[in-house]
Amino acid sequence: MSDRAHLPRLAVLCSGRGSNLGAIIEAISAGTLDAEIVGVFSDKPKCAALQRVSAALRWSAKPGDYASRSEFDQALGDAIAAVRPDWIVCAGYMRILDGAFVERFRGRMLNIHPSLLPRHRGLDTHQRALDAGDREHGASVHFVIPELDAGAVIAQVVIPVQPGDTPQSLAERVQAQEHRLLPEVLRWAVSGRLHERDATAVLDGHTLFTPRRLEFAE
């Protein structure tokens, strides 16, 4: 592993349990992700995700304590900038970020989303996949742009929709795959293989006209 002083630096945004944050931590601990987490940031001061890291790495605030969305995002952005991250990872961050925030970190901010984008942007993706009669479902990692869940998709993992699936059963199976997908894309990012160029994802110097589809055992 690289000297710790030179490890790529990750800032992670969460709003809930932080299971994808946990997957990142596990990959770092296992030596399969050559990076360090330099801050975990949340709009939910009591969320479980914050408890996964030491107090020194935590930042949280209630959006309602700020006069406007832009003021909250300015404070959040200043806190993130202070830890000098190489990459910012939205891992279950449920608040929409304003355009100024996104542009501030454009090209080095990733999000994991529980659907096969561009299908089912936004919330309630598992119910919507069932309502649409989808035969496949899954998760995507994409670059963040001001438009919600519309940035260039880098990689996806696919699961079949099975007879009798419910939103909960789909969520559980998709989340298990997210925990493999996100660390893999972060390996590409921290090793310098991944870039955003002209609103497209570029991996190893090649534009990804379609997302990489990765397969992991269920």
Backbone as JSON, one array per atom type, in Angstrom:
{
  "sequence": "MSDRAHLPRLAVLCSGRGSNLGAIIEAISAGTLDAEIVGVFSDKPKCAALQRVSAALRWSAKPGDYASRSEFDQALGDAIAAVRPDWIVCAGYMRILDGAFVERFRGRMLNIHPSLLPRHRGLDTHQRALDAGDREHGASVHFVIPELDAGAVIAQVVIPVQPGDTPQSLAERVQAQEHRLLPEVLRWAVSGRLHERDATAVLDGHTLFTPRRLEFAE",
  "N": [[0.84, -1.2, 0.0], [0.37, 2.31, -0.53], [2.39, 4.97, 0.89], [0.93, 6.46, 3.72], [0.69, 9.24, 3.81], [0.39, 9.93, 1.21], [-1.91, 8.84, 0.25], [-4.86, 8.68, -1.77], [-7.58, 10.89, -1.1], [-10.74, 10.66, 0.39], [-13.92, 12.09, 0.65], [-17.01, 11.53, 2.13], [-20.49, 11.54, 1.69], [-23.43, 11.1, 3.51], [-26.74, 10.04, 4.54], [-28.1, 8.18, 6.01], [-28.04, 4.86, 7.2], [-25.52, 4.21, 6.35], [-24.43, 2.01, 4.93], [-23.08, 1.69, 2.49], [-20.92, 3.36, 2.97], [-19.79, 1.79, 4.95], [-18.97, -0.37, 3.35], [-16.96, 0.85, 1.87], [-15.14, 1.45, 3.92], [-14.52, -1.16, 4.75], [-13.27, -2.15, 2.44], [-10.99, -0.53, 2.33], [-9.78, -1.29, 4.76], [-9.25, -3.95, 4.17], [-7.27, -3.69, 2.35], [-7.82, -3.52, -0.32], [-8.67, -1.22, -1.46], [-6.99, 1.55, -2.15], [-6.87, 4.08, -0.42], [-7.91, 6.83, 1.72], [-10.35, 7.77, 4.12], [-11.25, 11.01, 4.7], [-13.2, 12.54, 5.75], [-16.59, 12.44, 6.84], [-19.77, 13.42, 5.97], [-22.91, 14.86, 6.75], [-26.42, 15.57, 6.44], [-28.0, 14.84, 8.45], [-27.71, 14.89, 11.65], [-27.98, 12.83, 13.56], [-27.7, 10.46, 12.23], [-26.93, 7.01, 11.58], [-24.71, 6.51, 10.03], [-22.64, 8.29, 10.67], [-21.58, 7.26, 12.96], [-19.88, 5.32, 12.18], [-17.34, 6.2, 11.82], [-14.55, 7.91, 13.37], [-15.01, 10.6, 15.76], [-13.54, 12.79, 15.0], [-13.65, 12.82, 12.27], [-16.17, 13.51, 11.53], [-18.78, 15.55, 10.23], [-21.68, 17.4, 10.56], [-24.89, 18.93, 10.08], [-28.05, 20.56, 10.54], [-30.16, 21.21, 7.89], [-32.34, 22.92, 8.26], [-31.45, 24.79, 10.04], [-30.3, 26.76, 8.63], [-30.64, 29.67, 6.57], [-31.3, 29.26, 3.93], [-31.34, 26.85, 1.2], [-29.04, 27.19, -0.35], [-27.27, 28.41, 1.44], [-26.86, 26.4, 3.34], [-25.65, 24.46, 1.68], [-23.38, 25.85, 0.95], [-22.01, 25.98, 3.39], [-21.65, 23.25, 3.85], [-20.09, 22.65, 1.59], [-17.8, 24.21, 2.15], [-16.86, 22.92, 4.43], [-16.23, 20.43, 3.36], [-14.28, 21.15, 1.45], [-12.29, 21.93, 3.19], [-11.05, 19.61, 4.08], [-9.65, 18.78, 1.94], [-10.31, 16.85, -0.23], [-9.69, 14.32, -2.71], [-11.65, 12.96, -4.08], [-15.2, 13.08, -3.93], [-17.81, 11.33, -2.49], [-21.08, 10.45, -2.86], [-22.92, 8.59, -0.88], [-25.62, 7.29, -0.35], [-26.69, 9.77, 0.26], [-29.31, 11.82, 0.78], [-30.26, 14.3, 0.15], [-30.94, 16.84, -2.21], [-28.4, 18.42, -3.98], [-27.37, 21.78, -4.49], [-26.85, 23.65, -7.58], [-24.54, 25.29, -7.55], [-22.93, 24.12, -5.6], [-22.44, 21.6, -6.78], [-21.04, 22.35, -9.12], [-18.78, 23.38, -7.96], [-17.32, 21.17, -7.2], [-17.17, 19.67, -9.46], [-16.58, 16.93, -11.6], [-15.16, 15.38, -9.86], [-16.88, 14.15, -8.2], [-18.92, 11.54, -7.16], [-21.83, 9.42, -7.34], [-23.84, 6.84, -5.97], [-26.56, 5.05, -7.14], [-29.71, 3.46, -6.74], [-30.75, 2.07, -9.19], [-31.02, 1.12, -12.66], [-29.79, 3.41, -14.25], [-30.5, 5.32, -17.23], [-33.05, 4.8, -16.19], [-35.57, 5.27, -13.78], [-34.82, 7.58, -12.11], [-34.27, 9.47, -9.09], [-36.41, 8.88, -6.21], [-37.77, 5.9, -4.53], [-37.12, 3.69, -6.15], [-37.2, 0.88, -6.28], [-39.87, 0.07, -5.96], [-40.88, 1.37, -8.19], [-39.56, 0.05, -10.26], [-40.77, -2.46, -10.07], [-43.45, -1.73, -10.56], [-43.22, -0.94, -13.19], [-42.83, -3.28, -14.46], [-40.28, -4.23, -14.93], [-37.73, -6.44, -16.03], [-35.16, -6.55, -15.27], [-33.1, -5.12, -12.76], [-31.11, -2.96, -10.65], [-28.04, -1.28, -9.83], [-26.3, 1.84, -10.15], [-23.28, 3.7, -10.68], [-22.42, 7.04, -10.97], [-21.17, 10.14, -12.38], [-21.71, 13.21, -10.68], [-23.9, 15.76, -11.59], [-25.54, 19.0, -11.97], [-28.25, 18.38, -12.69], [-30.6, 16.08, -11.44], [-29.48, 12.83, -10.79], [-28.47, 12.47, -13.36], [-25.94, 12.5, -14.42], [-22.98, 11.35, -16.23], [-22.99, 7.88, -16.57], [-20.98, 5.49, -15.06], [-20.54, 2.79, -14.29], [-22.45, -0.23, -13.86], [-24.39, -2.62, -12.01], [-26.29, -5.54, -12.42], [-29.31, -7.14, -11.52], [-31.63, -9.87, -11.75], [-35.15, -9.39, -11.85], [-37.22, -11.15, -9.8], [-39.96, -13.53, -9.74], [-42.43, -12.74, -7.39], [-40.9, -10.89, -6.06], [-40.52, -8.15, -3.84], [-40.57, -4.61, -2.99], [-38.87, -4.48, -0.77], [-37.37, -6.91, -0.86], [-36.07, -6.6, -3.29], [-34.6, -4.3, -2.7], [-32.82, -5.24, -0.75], [-31.29, -7.12, -2.18], [-30.22, -5.56, -4.23], [-28.74, -3.73, -2.72], [-26.74, -5.33, -1.6], [-25.23, -5.78, -3.87], [-24.48, -3.18, -4.5], [-22.55, -2.74, -2.56], [-20.37, -3.99, -3.56], [-20.04, -2.86, -6.06], [-19.55, -0.04, -5.71], [-16.98, 0.21, -4.28], [-15.36, -0.89, -6.3], [-15.56, 0.94, -8.47], [-14.47, 3.11, -7.19], [-11.85, 2.24, -6.9], [-10.94, 2.49, -9.53], [-11.12, 5.25, -9.72], [-9.36, 6.34, -7.72], [-6.95, 5.41, -8.57], [-6.35, 6.88, -10.74], [-7.5, 6.21, -13.15], [-9.99, 6.99, -13.96], [-12.05, 9.56, -15.28], [-13.94, 12.6, -15.82], [-15.02, 13.96, -18.83], [-16.08, 16.44, -20.95], [-18.78, 16.02, -20.18], [-18.93, 13.27, -20.24], [-18.05, 9.95, -19.16], [-14.78, 8.77, -18.73], [-12.65, 6.09, -18.99], [-9.57, 4.67, -18.47], [-8.62, 6.2, -20.57], [-10.52, 5.92, -22.54], [-13.65, 6.79, -23.84], [-16.67, 6.08, -22.2], [-19.2, 5.02, -23.81], [-21.34, 3.46, -23.25], [-22.34, 2.3, -20.02], [-19.99, 0.45, -18.0], [-20.74, -2.87, -17.34], [-20.77, -4.72, -14.53], [-20.17, -7.87, -12.95], [-21.03, -9.64, -10.11], [-21.03, -12.27, -7.73], [-24.15, -13.31, -6.41]],
  "CA": [[0.0, 0.0, 0.0], [1.11, 3.56, -0.6], [2.61, 5.73, 2.1], [-0.35, 7.04, 4.12], [0.66, 10.66, 3.52], [0.1, 10.14, -0.2], [-3.11, 8.12, -0.15], [-5.98, 9.49, -2.24], [-8.42, 11.33, 0.0], [-12.16, 10.52, 0.09], [-14.96, 12.67, 1.49], [-18.21, 10.72, 1.89], [-21.74, 12.17, 2.12], [-24.42, 10.09, 3.88], [-27.91, 10.51, 5.28], [-28.79, 7.09, 6.68], [-27.28, 3.86, 7.95], [-24.12, 4.22, 5.92], [-23.94, 0.69, 4.55], [-22.06, 1.84, 1.45], [-19.73, 3.84, 3.67], [-19.18, 0.61, 5.56], [-18.29, -1.15, 2.31], [-15.71, 1.56, 1.56], [-14.24, 1.24, 5.05], [-14.05, -2.55, 4.7], [-12.31, -2.3, 1.33], [-9.74, 0.11, 2.76], [-9.18, -2.14, 5.8], [-8.78, -5.19, 3.54], [-6.16, -3.39, 1.46], [-8.24, -3.61, -1.73], [-8.93, 0.15, -1.92], [-5.83, 2.31, -1.7], [-7.38, 5.42, -0.17], [-8.3, 7.07, 3.1], [-11.51, 8.64, 4.33], [-10.81, 12.2, 5.44], [-14.35, 13.18, 6.34], [-17.94, 11.95, 6.54], [-20.6, 14.62, 6.06], [-24.32, 14.48, 6.74], [-27.5, 16.51, 6.74], [-28.75, 14.21, 9.53], [-26.73, 14.76, 12.73], [-28.13, 11.61, 14.35], [-27.71, 9.27, 11.37], [-26.02, 5.94, 12.0], [-23.48, 6.52, 9.24], [-21.6, 9.06, 11.35], [-20.98, 6.45, 14.01], [-18.93, 4.37, 11.59], [-16.0, 6.79, 11.81], [-14.22, 8.63, 14.59], [-15.62, 11.92, 15.88], [-12.71, 13.78, 14.31], [-13.95, 12.78, 10.84], [-17.59, 13.77, 11.33], [-19.37, 16.9, 10.12], [-23.12, 17.34, 10.28], [-25.68, 20.11, 10.42], [-29.43, 20.49, 10.1], [-30.46, 22.23, 6.88], [-33.3, 23.88, 8.77], [-30.78, 25.83, 10.83], [-29.76, 27.73, 7.68], [-31.68, 30.51, 5.98], [-31.66, 28.79, 2.59], [-30.61, 25.68, 0.7], [-27.7, 27.57, -0.82], [-26.41, 28.66, 2.59], [-26.46, 25.1, 3.87], [-24.7, 23.83, 0.76], [-22.13, 26.6, 1.05], [-21.34, 25.52, 4.61], [-21.23, 21.88, 3.58], [-18.97, 22.69, 0.65], [-16.62, 24.74, 2.83], [-16.36, 21.86, 5.31], [-15.59, 19.41, 2.51], [-13.05, 21.71, 0.89], [-11.28, 22.05, 4.24], [-10.32, 18.35, 4.25], [-8.88, 18.61, 0.71], [-10.52, 15.53, -0.83], [-9.49, 14.07, -4.14], [-12.95, 12.52, -4.59], [-16.34, 13.19, -3.04], [-18.67, 10.19, -2.78], [-22.43, 10.48, -2.3], [-23.21, 7.19, -0.58], [-26.86, 7.36, 0.4], [-26.98, 11.15, 0.65], [-30.67, 11.91, 0.26], [-30.65, 15.69, -0.08], [-30.51, 17.35, -3.5], [-27.35, 19.44, -3.88], [-27.63, 22.86, -5.44], [-25.95, 23.69, -8.72], [-23.25, 25.9, -7.21], [-22.14, 23.09, -4.9], [-22.0, 20.59, -7.74], [-20.01, 22.9, -9.99], [-17.57, 23.58, -7.16], [-16.56, 19.91, -7.13], [-17.49, 18.96, -10.69], [-15.55, 16.07, -12.16], [-14.59, 14.49, -8.86], [-17.96, 13.76, -7.3], [-19.61, 10.35, -7.63], [-23.02, 9.02, -6.62], [-24.37, 5.51, -6.24], [-28.02, 5.17, -7.23], [-30.28, 2.1, -6.82], [-31.5, 1.68, -10.38], [-30.22, 1.08, -13.88], [-29.96, 4.71, -14.91], [-31.36, 6.45, -16.86], [-34.36, 4.42, -15.66], [-35.92, 5.45, -12.37], [-34.11, 8.59, -11.34], [-35.0, 9.91, -7.91], [-36.71, 8.01, -5.09], [-38.69, 4.76, -4.66], [-36.74, 3.01, -7.38], [-37.54, -0.54, -6.3], [-41.3, 0.0, -6.26], [-41.1, 1.81, -9.57], [-39.12, -1.04, -11.15], [-41.83, -3.47, -10.06], [-44.64, -1.17, -11.22], [-42.96, -0.86, -14.63], [-42.68, -4.62, -15.01], [-38.9, -4.44, -15.35], [-37.17, -7.77, -15.83], [-33.85, -6.34, -14.65], [-32.97, -3.97, -11.87], [-29.72, -2.94, -10.24], [-27.48, -0.05, -9.28], [-25.4, 2.59, -11.04], [-22.41, 4.75, -10.15], [-22.34, 8.07, -12.01], [-20.71, 11.47, -12.01], [-22.78, 14.1, -10.25], [-24.07, 17.04, -12.28], [-26.66, 19.67, -11.33], [-29.51, 17.67, -12.91], [-30.67, 14.93, -10.54], [-29.21, 11.47, -11.27], [-28.36, 12.55, -14.82], [-24.56, 12.55, -14.85], [-22.48, 10.21, -17.0], [-22.96, 6.63, -15.8], [-19.67, 4.84, -15.19], [-20.66, 1.33, -14.19], [-23.7, -0.73, -13.3], [-24.52, -4.04, -11.71], [-27.64, -5.92, -12.79], [-29.9, -8.34, -10.93], [-32.93, -10.17, -12.34], [-36.34, -9.25, -11.01], [-37.74, -12.5, -9.67], [-41.37, -13.63, -9.36], [-42.63, -12.6, -5.96], [-40.08, -9.83, -5.48], [-41.16, -6.97, -3.24], [-39.58, -3.54, -2.89], [-37.87, -4.8, 0.26], [-36.46, -7.96, -1.31], [-35.22, -6.0, -4.31], [-33.66, -3.38, -2.04], [-31.77, -6.02, -0.08], [-30.4, -7.74, -3.16], [-29.49, -4.49, -4.9], [-27.77, -3.13, -1.81], [-25.6, -6.24, -1.51], [-24.41, -5.56, -5.06], [-23.89, -1.84, -4.37], [-21.37, -2.82, -1.7], [-19.27, -4.45, -4.4], [-19.89, -1.94, -7.19], [-18.97, 1.25, -5.35], [-15.52, 0.13, -4.09], [-14.67, -1.16, -7.57], [-15.44, 2.19, -9.21], [-13.51, 3.96, -6.45], [-10.49, 1.78, -7.26], [-10.6, 3.15, -10.8], [-10.98, 6.69, -9.5], [-8.18, 6.72, -6.94], [-5.75, 5.01, -9.3], [-6.17, 7.79, -11.88], [-8.02, 5.63, -14.39], [-11.34, 7.48, -14.24], [-12.17, 11.01, -15.41], [-15.09, 13.13, -16.55], [-14.58, 14.84, -19.91], [-17.2, 16.86, -21.81], [-20.01, 15.4, -19.69], [-18.88, 11.82, -20.41], [-17.1, 9.22, -18.31], [-13.62, 8.26, -19.47], [-11.93, 5.08, -18.23], [-8.34, 4.25, -19.15], [-8.47, 6.99, -21.78], [-11.57, 5.6, -23.51], [-14.98, 7.26, -23.47], [-17.65, 5.03, -21.95], [-20.45, 5.35, -24.48], [-22.31, 2.75, -22.42], [-21.69, 1.98, -18.75], [-19.46, -0.9, -17.77], [-21.62, -3.74, -16.54], [-19.95, -5.59, -13.71], [-20.89, -9.02, -12.41], [-20.58, -10.16, -8.83], [-21.9, -13.35, -7.28], [-25.17, -12.89, -5.43]],
  "C": [[0.87, 1.24, 0.0], [1.37, 4.12, 0.78], [1.33, 6.5, 2.44], [-0.44, 8.52, 3.76], [0.27, 10.95, 2.08], [-1.13, 9.37, -0.68], [-4.15, 9.08, -0.72], [-6.99, 9.71, -1.13], [-9.9, 11.32, -0.42], [-12.99, 11.28, 1.12], [-16.26, 11.96, 1.13], [-19.42, 11.44, 2.48], [-22.78, 11.08, 2.35], [-25.59, 10.74, 4.58], [-28.54, 9.43, 6.15], [-27.86, 6.17, 7.44], [-25.81, 3.81, 7.56], [-23.59, 2.86, 5.52], [-22.91, 0.77, 3.43], [-20.79, 2.46, 2.0], [-19.02, 2.68, 4.33], [-18.43, -0.24, 4.56], [-16.98, -0.49, 1.91], [-14.7, 1.33, 2.68], [-13.66, -0.17, 5.03], [-13.03, -2.75, 3.59], [-10.97, -1.67, 1.68], [-9.03, -0.77, 3.78], [-8.59, -3.42, 5.21], [-7.6, -4.96, 2.61], [-6.52, -3.48, -0.01], [-8.62, -2.25, -2.31], [-7.86, 1.04, -1.3], [-6.22, 3.78, -1.53], [-7.58, 5.6, 1.32], [-9.5, 8.0, 3.14], [-11.07, 9.8, 5.21], [-11.98, 12.98, 6.02], [-15.63, 12.49, 5.92], [-18.9, 13.08, 6.9], [-22.06, 14.23, 5.93], [-25.22, 15.66, 7.02], [-28.38, 15.98, 7.87], [-27.8, 13.96, 10.69], [-26.83, 13.48, 13.54], [-28.08, 10.35, 13.49], [-26.62, 8.28, 11.8], [-24.7, 5.97, 11.25], [-22.34, 7.22, 9.97], [-20.88, 8.23, 12.41], [-19.97, 5.44, 13.47], [-17.5, 4.91, 11.55], [-15.78, 7.55, 13.12], [-14.83, 10.04, 14.57], [-14.84, 12.97, 15.1], [-13.02, 13.86, 12.82], [-15.38, 13.19, 10.53], [-17.87, 15.26, 11.17], [-20.84, 16.71, 9.82], [-23.77, 18.64, 10.7], [-27.09, 19.89, 9.9], [-29.69, 21.58, 9.06], [-31.42, 23.31, 7.38], [-32.7, 24.98, 9.62], [-30.18, 26.92, 9.94], [-30.91, 28.46, 6.99], [-32.15, 30.01, 4.63], [-30.88, 27.54, 2.25], [-29.18, 26.06, 0.31], [-26.76, 27.85, 0.34], [-25.96, 27.36, 3.24], [-25.41, 24.46, 2.98], [-23.37, 24.56, 0.73], [-21.33, 26.14, 2.27], [-20.83, 24.09, 4.44], [-20.02, 21.87, 2.65], [-17.69, 23.21, 1.28], [-16.0, 23.68, 3.74], [-15.66, 20.76, 4.51], [-14.27, 19.93, 1.96], [-11.93, 21.75, 1.92], [-10.48, 20.77, 4.44], [-9.58, 17.95, 2.98], [-9.06, 17.22, 0.07], [-10.12, 15.49, -2.3], [-10.81, 13.69, -4.81], [-13.99, 12.71, -3.51], [-17.34, 12.12, -3.46], [-20.01, 10.38, -2.08], [-22.88, 9.03, -2.13], [-24.47, 7.14, 0.29], [-27.12, 8.74, 0.97], [-28.29, 11.54, -0.02], [-31.14, 13.34, -0.02], [-30.11, 16.14, -1.44], [-29.51, 18.49, -3.29], [-27.6, 20.53, -4.9], [-26.53, 22.95, -6.5], [-24.58, 24.27, -8.41], [-22.35, 24.92, -6.49], [-21.58, 22.09, -5.9], [-20.88, 21.13, -8.64], [-18.69, 23.11, -9.25], [-16.68, 22.33, -7.17], [-16.73, 19.07, -8.39], [-16.3, 18.15, -11.19], [-14.88, 15.17, -11.16], [-15.61, 14.11, -7.8], [-18.77, 12.63, -7.92], [-20.83, 10.08, -6.76], [-23.37, 7.59, -6.97], [-25.89, 5.58, -6.12], [-28.63, 3.78, -7.45], [-31.25, 1.9, -7.99], [-30.53, 1.62, -11.55], [-30.49, 2.37, -14.64], [-29.74, 4.57, -16.42], [-32.76, 6.07, -16.37], [-34.43, 4.78, -14.17], [-34.95, 6.36, -11.61], [-34.93, 8.93, -10.1], [-35.27, 8.78, -6.92], [-37.59, 6.83, -5.49], [-38.39, 3.91, -5.89], [-37.18, 1.55, -7.42], [-39.03, -0.74, -6.59], [-41.56, 0.37, -7.71], [-40.64, 0.77, -10.58], [-40.17, -2.14, -11.22], [-43.07, -2.97, -10.8], [-44.47, -1.13, -12.74], [-42.83, -2.24, -15.28], [-41.26, -4.91, -15.5], [-38.46, -5.88, -15.09], [-35.8, -7.71, -15.16], [-33.89, -5.1, -13.78], [-31.5, -3.94, -11.45], [-29.32, -1.6, -9.67], [-26.49, 0.54, -10.26], [-24.51, 3.51, -10.22], [-22.2, 5.76, -11.28], [-21.68, 9.32, -11.47], [-21.9, 12.35, -11.65], [-22.73, 15.39, -11.06], [-25.28, 17.73, -11.65], [-28.01, 18.99, -11.53], [-29.51, 16.36, -12.14], [-30.46, 13.61, -11.27], [-29.03, 11.4, -12.78], [-26.93, 12.6, -15.32], [-24.14, 11.28, -15.58], [-22.36, 8.97, -16.12], [-21.67, 5.89, -16.12], [-19.81, 3.33, -15.24], [-21.98, 0.98, -13.53], [-23.55, -2.2, -12.93], [-25.99, -4.38, -11.84], [-28.06, -7.16, -12.0], [-31.21, -8.62, -11.64], [-34.03, -9.87, -11.34], [-37.03, -10.62, -11.0], [-39.23, -12.49, -9.34], [-41.5, -13.54, -7.84], [-41.77, -11.55, -5.3], [-40.96, -8.72, -4.93], [-40.14, -5.84, -3.25], [-38.49, -3.84, -1.87], [-36.89, -5.85, -0.22], [-35.54, -7.44, -2.41], [-34.17, -5.11, -3.68], [-32.51, -4.15, -1.4], [-30.78, -6.6, -1.07], [-29.59, -6.69, -3.91], [-28.41, -3.93, -3.98], [-26.53, -4.02, -1.64], [-24.66, -6.05, -2.7], [-23.77, -4.16, -5.05], [-22.59, -1.9, -3.59], [-20.15, -3.37, -2.43], [-18.96, -3.44, -5.52], [-19.15, -0.67, -6.8], [-17.46, 1.16, -5.08], [-14.77, -0.13, -5.39], [-14.5, 0.12, -8.38], [-14.46, 3.13, -8.5], [-12.07, 3.51, -6.7], [-10.05, 2.42, -8.56], [-10.3, 4.63, -10.57], [-9.66, 7.02, -8.82], [-6.88, 6.34, -7.62], [-5.5, 5.88, -10.53], [-6.71, 7.28, -13.18], [-9.31, 6.29, -14.85], [-11.36, 9.01, -14.26], [-13.53, 11.35, -16.01], [-14.57, 14.11, -17.59], [-15.78, 15.16, -20.8], [-18.49, 16.11, -21.48], [-20.07, 13.9, -19.97], [-17.89, 11.23, -19.42], [-16.01, 8.63, -19.19], [-12.86, 7.31, -18.55], [-10.75, 4.59, -19.04], [-8.19, 4.94, -20.5], [-9.55, 6.78, -22.81], [-12.92, 6.09, -22.99], [-15.92, 6.07, -23.3], [-18.98, 5.45, -22.59], [-21.62, 4.6, -23.84], [-21.6, 2.39, -21.12], [-21.06, 0.59, -18.74], [-20.45, -1.69, -16.92], [-20.74, -4.77, -15.84], [-20.79, -6.72, -13.15], [-20.22, -9.48, -11.13], [-21.53, -11.27, -8.42], [-22.91, -12.82, -6.28], [-25.03, -13.72, -4.17]]
}
